């Protein structure tokens, strides 16, 4: 009976989801954004047996495989359709994850509907960028994590490991998955003796993932001279140094001349972290790395950080507070949509803002604050460690730390792939105050 009710709710949800997807497809028809070309170039590098300097291999391989199958003329539409299919599949797993954590069909339904109509999630499936697969991938990862814990079933470790590997080589920013998952499985060994086997399998999967990342980074070092997963991290640190004006002189005279010329051409703006200026800084960093090599630029950035520790700390604090004003998906404009249907677009944005769908990151920080209090109560008052909730918390906080410390100023877009994590946290917070749920289910676990 309960499963029939769940299926009935999902059917209604999918009616809205499919309608939303079809509307986006019919109106927009698929888009290549400014950095899509770099993924196609990365595919060419992979075909030549060379690791790409800028892009990890998963998304270039997907684009390349589809391009080979359907041809370049059908590439955009084919990729967009695939991304929407994965997006639609992920809806079911998000619904089940919310239900497993909150024990409330009403909460699950409203959380998923928000996910469907939130203005910056589904539209990203209409673009050739990694955001769409990142969002769906996080949903699958969390679902496998929940099921492995709830059912004490090691069979979920394999799909969990595959999903983790997919995400790690899809976006380098997912590197925080390795320490978070390792610590989580280690904690579970001491928390629940009945789940020791599950924990050991989990730790083994993280060790294998770490080995895979190490081998990739070692290959990157052999090719480019630096032990990294991609050059994007170095470029982002260069942008931070330029933005906060703590980039020092380089020992390399040519690189130093380039930096001084760039500083004279584009002085650091006030207020800091303007998105358009950061895009200019990114291309400046790309020019520096392509011209002088990633090793020299990375050395310059690290040297600048060591010599200006107080400036780095001030920049981090500023970025943390400044990020609260950002909205999710800030840099996505859907230009073709705007050009062809300007009136509809403006009306949509107006309605979205009226419905509070243009969510500022300050709300996310508020959710994290409330969640922190709930975790502390569970830990100190009830003398127990809510394992699943702790894992979600570590994932959510780690994502913000990586974004604030090592990314550009478009915080909303960079945090967006982990939005399902924060939605699950919010669902749990709602369940704590929902008196229609049994008391035993109104607790973090």
Secondary structure, 3 states (H helix, E strand, C coil): CHHHHHHHHHHHHHHHHHHHHHHHHHHHCCECCCCHHHHHHHHHHHHCCCCCCCCCHHHHHHHHHHHHHHCHHHHHHHHHHHHHHHHHHHHHHHHHHHHHHHCCHHHHHHHHHHHHHCCCCHHHHHECCCHHHHHHHHHHHHHHHHHHHHCCCCHHHHHHHHHHHHHHCCCHHHHHHHHHHHHHHHHHHHHCHHHHHHHHHHHHHHHHHHHHHHHHHHHHHHHHCCCCCCCHHHHHHHHHHHHHCCCCCCCCHHHHHHHHHHHHHCCCCCCCCCHHHHHHHHHHHHHHHHHHCHHHHHHHHHHHHHHCHHHHHHHHHHHHHHHCCCECCCCCCCHHHHHHCHHHHHHHHHHHHHCCCCCEHHHHHHHHHHHHHHHHHHHHCCCCCCHHHHHHHHHHHHHHHHHHHHCCCCHHHHHHCCHHHHHHHHHHHHHHCCCCCCHHHCCCC
